[in-house]
Amino acid sequence: MAIYIDPPTWPGHGRMWSHMVSDVSYEELHAFAARIGAPERAFERDHYDVPSHRYGDAVGAGAIEVGSKELVRRLTEAGLRRPKGR
């Protein structure tokens, strides 16, 4: 039961982004996101997009830092992966 976040290495809209996921449920993910002040619009299919300036807030609140491949692996193993186009 954990929240995971990858490094802010994804470019978009003039900044760098991380992905934040749960290995338990979307409910757990939404609750954690609300606690750190992430807007609902930041949720995309199976993860939250977190701007680099908010990365420390997520880690400070308990998100576990993992690489991007590990994040996707944990999301997939939890049965929560929702790839684009599905």
N, C-alpha and C positions, 0 to 999 in steps of 0.2 A: 504494500500500500504506500505509494509514493508519487510525487510530482517530479518530473524530469524536465531539464532545460538544456538545450544545446548552445554552443557559443554563438554570439551575434556575428555570423559570417554571411548572412543572406542579404544582398542589396535590394533596395526598393524604396521608391519615393524619396530619394536623397539621403537615406540613412541605412544603417545595418540592423538586421533583425535576428532574433532567436525564435525557436519554436518551443512551446511548453506543452507537455502532455501528462496524462495520468496513466498509471498501469492498472487502475481499478474501474473507474467509471467517468463518464462525462460530468456527472453531478459533482464528484470530488474535484474535478478540474475547474468547473464553473465556480464552486465555493472558494477554492484557493485564489482564482483570478479575481473574484470580488474582494477578497481580503487584501490583495495588493493594489486594488484600484484599477485593474485592467478593464477597459470598456468591453461590453458584450460584442461590439462590432469587430473586435480583434479575434474572435473565434472563427475559424475556418475549417469546416468539415470535421476534423478530429484533433485540432490543436489551436492554441492561441499564438498569435504573432506578438512578440514582445520586442519593442525597440531597445537598442543597445543601452540607452540611458536608464532603462528600467530593469536591466539584467540583474544588477546588484540588489534591487528590491526583492526580486523573486528568490534569489539565492539566500538572502538574509532572512526571508520568511520560511525557508526550509526546502526550496526546490533543489534537487540534486543535479549537479553539473555532470553531463555526459556528452560524448561526441555525437554527431548527427546520426551515424550508422547505429550506434547503441540505442539512441532515442527511438528510431524507427523499429528496431528489433523488439524493444520492450512494448511499444504500442501494438505491433503486430501480434506478439505472443499473448497480449491481453485481449485480443479479439476486437480492438477498438480502432483499427486502421480503416480509414475511409479514403482510398485513393481517388484522385480526380477522375471524373467520368463514370463514377459508380453511384 
